[in-house]
Every structure is written in C-alpha cells, then in structure tokens.
Amino acid sequence: MVTLMQEIPAHGPIRRCTAKCYNAKKPKCRCICGGKNHGVGLRKAMEKIKQTVDDIDLALTMGKDSPLFPKEGGEK
C-alpha cells in the first residue's frame, strides 16, 4: 500500500493518505487529504500530490504563505 502523504504530529496519531482513500468506493474521506484524493485511483492521486507539492514550492519560493505551511504574519 502506497502512502501518498503523512503527518507526524508531536502529539496525537499519525495521519496518512493511503490506498484506503485513493481506492475508496464509499463517499466519506477521513484522511489527511481532506477528500482531494478520495476514490480517484493511485495514478490520479499521485498527480494531485505532485501539483500540491509544486504549488507549495512555488509559494515558498515567492515568499508567500503556502496553505500547508503558513508563515507568521505572512501574506494570505
């Protein structure tokens, strides 16, 4: 099973987006992707993750806030 993204918080459970999500048949998503990869299949989910990473990289390169990594007092 491929893990597409994972969050390891200081406290609390590890959150992941895995095949349980991207291969899901039921409509409700409870993983870290918030439904973006839910039921779309591995290939499409990987494309979406790559785009998310590219968007974050571009935002950070331009000195802007990323949706996943906001800076204190930074742009919105």
Backbone as a printed PyTorch tensor [residue, N CA C, xyz], in Angstrom:
tensor([[[  0.8420,  -1.1720,   0.0000],
         [  0.0000,   0.0000,   0.0000],
         [  0.8920,   1.2420,   0.0000]],

        [[  0.6690,   2.1280,  -0.9420],
         [  1.4520,   3.3580,  -1.0760],
         [  0.8570,   4.4440,  -0.1810]],

        [[  1.7170,   5.0810,   0.6300],
         [  1.3120,   6.2500,   1.4050],
         [  1.6900,   7.4790,   0.5970]],

        [[  0.7000,   8.2910,   0.2260],
         [  0.9490,   9.4730,  -0.5970],
         [  1.3700,  10.6740,   0.2260]],

        [[  0.7940,  10.8250,   1.4030],
         [  1.2170,  11.8860,   2.3000],
         [  0.9910,  11.4300,   3.7270]],

        [[  1.7600,  12.0390,   4.6110],
         [  1.7340,  11.6280,   6.0060],
         [  2.0610,  12.8240,   6.8860]],

        [[  1.3790,  12.9070,   8.0100],
         [  1.6540,  13.9380,   9.0050],
         [  2.0110,  13.2280,  10.2990]],

        [[  3.1460,  13.6130,  10.8670],
         [  3.5690,  13.0390,  12.1340],
         [  3.5850,  14.1710,  13.1630]],

        [[  2.4690,  14.3580,  13.8710],
         [  2.4040,  15.4450,  14.8430],
         [  3.2040,  15.1280,  16.1020]],

        [[  3.5380,  16.1690,  16.8410],
         [  4.2600,  15.9810,  18.0970],
         [  3.4190,  15.1600,  19.0770]],

        [[  2.1250,  15.4010,  19.0480],
         [  1.2010,  14.6790,  19.9300],
         [  0.0150,  14.2170,  19.1020]],

        [[ -0.4230,  13.0150,  19.3270],
         [ -1.5730,  12.5180,  18.5950],
         [ -1.1780,  11.5080,  17.5430]],

        [[ -2.1800,  10.9510,  16.8690],
         [ -1.9110,   9.8890,  15.8980],
         [ -1.3090,  10.4100,  14.5940]],

        [[ -0.5760,   9.5330,  13.9250],
         [ -0.0520,   9.8220,  12.5850],
         [ -1.2340,   9.7960,  11.6240]],

        [[ -1.3050,  10.7690,  10.7330],
         [ -2.3670,  10.8350,   9.7290],
         [ -1.7550,  10.5770,   8.3630]],

        [[ -2.4490,   9.7610,   7.5440],
         [ -1.9200,   9.3750,   6.2300],
         [ -3.0110,   9.4010,   5.1730]],

        [[ -2.5680,   9.4690,   3.9200],
         [ -3.4290,   9.2310,   2.7650],
         [ -2.8660,   7.9930,   2.0830]],

        [[ -3.6390,   6.9070,   2.1060],
         [ -3.1830,   5.6220,   1.5740],
         [ -4.2340,   5.0640,   0.6070]],

        [[ -4.0230,   3.8320,   0.1860],
         [ -4.9510,   3.1600,  -0.7270],
         [ -6.3700,   3.0990,  -0.1700]],

        [[ -6.5160,   3.0980,   1.1390],
         [ -7.8610,   3.1200,   1.7240],
         [ -8.6230,   4.3540,   1.2560]],

        [[ -7.9090,   5.4080,   0.9650],
         [ -8.5310,   6.6440,   0.4780],
         [ -8.6050,   6.6600,  -1.0480]],

        [[ -7.4550,   6.6180,  -1.7230],
         [ -7.4720,   6.8210,  -3.1730],
         [ -8.1370,   5.7010,  -3.9460]],

        [[ -8.3230,   4.5410,  -3.3290],
         [ -9.0710,   3.4490,  -3.9610],
         [-10.4650,   3.2870,  -3.3590]],

        [[-10.9040,   4.2330,  -2.5610],
         [-12.1750,   4.1270,  -1.8370],
         [-13.3730,   4.0540,  -2.7780]],

        [[-14.3760,   3.3410,  -2.3290],
         [-15.6490,   3.2470,  -3.0580],
         [-16.7430,   4.0230,  -2.3290]],

        [[-16.5740,   4.2300,  -1.0320],
         [-17.5760,   4.9460,  -0.2400],
         [-17.2820,   6.4470,  -0.2890]],

        [[-18.3000,   7.2810,  -0.1120],
         [-18.1410,   8.7180,  -0.3430],
         [-17.4220,   9.5290,   0.7310]],

        [[-17.2240,   9.0080,   1.9150],
         [-16.6880,   9.8280,   3.0010],
         [-15.1770,   9.6320,   3.1690]],

        [[-14.4350,  10.7340,   3.1740],
         [-12.9840,  10.7010,   3.3690],
         [-12.6610,  11.2000,   4.7730]],

        [[-11.8040,  10.4540,   5.4550],
         [-11.4060,  10.8490,   6.8040],
         [ -9.8940,  10.9640,   6.9400]],

        [[ -9.1890,  11.0210,   5.8350],
         [ -7.7280,  11.0590,   5.9250],
         [ -7.1940,  12.4770,   5.7710]],

        [[ -5.8990,  12.6060,   5.7420],
         [ -5.2250,  13.9060,   5.7240],
         [ -5.4600,  14.7020,   4.4360]],

        [[ -5.8370,  14.0430,   3.3550],
         [ -6.0240,  14.7750,   2.0880],
         [ -7.2980,  15.6050,   2.0630]],

        [[ -8.1880,  15.3670,   2.9920],
         [ -9.4260,  16.1410,   3.0310],
         [-10.3520,  15.8680,   1.8560]],

        [[-10.1930,  14.7280,   1.2230],
         [-11.0590,  14.3460,   0.1130],
         [-10.4870,  14.5940,  -1.2710]],

        [[ -9.3510,  15.2710,  -1.3720],
         [ -8.7750,  15.5770,  -2.6900],
         [ -8.4190,  14.3260,  -3.4820]],

        [[ -7.9720,  13.2770,  -2.8060],
         [ -7.5450,  12.0480,  -3.4850],
         [ -8.5740,  10.9270,  -3.3700]],

        [[ -9.6750,  11.1860,  -2.7250],
         [-10.6390,  10.1450,  -2.3740],
         [-11.2710,   9.5010,  -3.6040]],

        [[-10.9980,   8.2100,  -3.7620],
         [-11.6200,   7.4270,  -4.8180],
         [-11.1300,   7.6920,  -6.2290]],

        [[-10.0290,   8.4410,  -6.3870],
         [ -9.5710,   8.7990,  -7.7400],
         [ -8.5770,   7.8050,  -8.3350]],

        [[ -8.1140,   6.8540,  -7.5550],
         [ -7.1140,   5.8990,  -8.0310],
         [ -5.7070,   6.4130,  -7.7900]],

        [[ -4.7560,   5.5030,  -7.7760],
         [ -3.3710,   5.8350,  -7.4400],
         [ -2.7590,   6.8430,  -8.4010]],

        [[ -2.8760,   6.6130,  -9.7050],
         [ -2.2280,   7.4970, -10.6860],
         [ -2.7120,   8.9440, -10.5520]],

        [[ -4.0230,   9.1460, -10.4930],
         [ -4.5810,  10.4970, -10.3900],
         [ -4.2130,  11.1260,  -9.0360]],

        [[ -4.2330,  10.3370,  -7.9730],
         [ -3.8600,  10.8440,  -6.6460],
         [ -2.4020,  11.2910,  -6.6360]],

        [[ -1.5300,  10.5440,  -7.3070],
         [ -0.1200,  10.9350,  -7.3800],
         [  0.0380,  12.2460,  -8.1500]],

        [[ -0.7240,  12.4170,  -9.2190],
         [ -0.6860,  13.6710,  -9.9800],
         [ -1.1250,  14.8410,  -9.1030]],

        [[ -2.1860,  14.6250,  -8.3130],
         [ -2.6900,  15.6870,  -7.4290],
         [ -1.6750,  16.0360,  -6.3480]],

        [[ -0.9970,  15.0350,  -5.7980],
         [  0.0280,  15.2820,  -4.7770],
         [  1.1850,  16.0700,  -5.3880]],

        [[  1.6140,  15.6880,  -6.5870],
         [  2.7050,  16.4110,  -7.2430],
         [  2.3290,  17.8660,  -7.4530]],

        [[  1.0980,  18.1280,  -7.8900],
         [  0.6510,  19.5100,  -8.0950],
         [  0.6350,  20.2760,  -6.7770]],

        [[  0.2010,  19.6340,  -5.7060],
         [  0.1920,  20.2750,  -4.3900],
         [  1.5980,  20.6380,  -3.9560]],

        [[  2.5430,  19.7230,  -4.1320],
         [  3.9400,  19.9830,  -3.7730],
         [  4.5030,  21.1160,  -4.6250]],

        [[  4.2090,  21.1110,  -5.9220],
         [  4.6690,  22.1870,  -6.8100],
         [  4.0940,  23.5380,  -6.3730]],

        [[  2.8110,  23.5550,  -5.9960],
         [  2.1700,  24.7930,  -5.5390],
         [  2.8220,  25.3110,  -4.2570]],

        [[  3.1180,  24.4160,  -3.3380],
         [  3.7740,  24.8000,  -2.0830],
         [  5.1670,  25.3360,  -2.3730]],

        [[  5.9060,  24.6480,  -3.2210],
         [  7.2660,  25.0730,  -3.5770],
         [  7.2450,  26.4570,  -4.2100]],

        [[  6.3220,  26.6940,  -5.1220],
         [  6.2100,  27.9980,  -5.7780],
         [  5.8660,  29.0910,  -4.7620]],

        [[  4.9100,  28.8180,  -3.8820],
         [  4.5190,  29.8070,  -2.8690],
         [  5.6970,  30.1450,  -1.9600]],

        [[  6.4260,  29.1340,  -1.5250],
         [  7.5650,  29.3760,  -0.6390],
         [  8.6860,  30.1140,  -1.3710]],

        [[  8.9130,  29.7770,  -2.6350],
         [  9.9370,  30.4460,  -3.4380],
         [  9.6060,  31.9280,  -3.6120]],

        [[  8.3210,  32.2330,  -3.7460],
         [  7.8910,  33.6140,  -3.9420],
         [  7.7170,  34.3580,  -2.6160]],

        [[  8.0080,  33.6820,  -1.5060],
         [  7.9060,  34.3260,  -0.1970],
         [  6.4810,  34.4770,   0.2940]],

        [[  5.5710,  33.6930,  -0.2580],
         [  4.1720,  33.7570,   0.1450],
         [  3.8450,  32.5800,   1.0470]],

        [[  2.6950,  32.6940,   1.7150],
         [  2.2230,  31.5860,   2.5290],
         [  1.7760,  30.4380,   1.6450]],

        [[  2.0410,  29.2570,   2.1000],
         [  1.5260,  28.0580,   1.4770],
         [  0.3300,  27.6230,   2.3130]],

        [[ -0.6640,  26.9810,   1.7210],
         [ -1.8030,  26.5240,   2.5200],
         [ -1.3880,  25.5510,   3.6240]],

        [[ -0.3330,  24.8000,   3.4000],
         [  0.1130,  23.8400,   4.4070],
         [  1.1690,  24.3980,   5.3420]],

        [[  1.8900,  25.4270,   4.9190],
         [  2.9800,  25.9780,   5.7290],
         [  2.8780,  27.4930,   5.8330]],

        [[  1.8370,  28.0290,   6.5010],
         [  1.7220,  29.4780,   6.6130],
         [  2.8300,  30.0460,   7.4960]],

        [[  3.2970,  31.2290,   7.1260],
         [  4.3090,  31.9230,   7.9260],
         [  3.5930,  32.9000,   8.8430]],

        [[  4.1330,  33.1090,  10.0320],
         [  3.5240,  34.0700,  10.9460],
         [  3.5570,  35.4480,  10.3230]],

        [[  2.3910,  36.0900,  10.2720],
         [  2.3230,  37.4410,   9.7300],
         [  2.5200,  37.5150,   8.2320]],

        [[  2.5420,  36.3710,   7.5300],
         [  2.7730,  36.3510,   6.0910],
         [  1.5280,  36.6810,   5.3020]],

        [[  1.6750,  36.7330,   3.9730],
         [  0.5550,  37.0090,   3.0820],
         [ -0.4370,  35.8700,   3.1110]],

        [[ -1.6540,  36.1810,   2.7400],
         [ -2.6890,  35.1670,   2.6220],
         [ -3.0750,  35.0180,   1.1800]]])
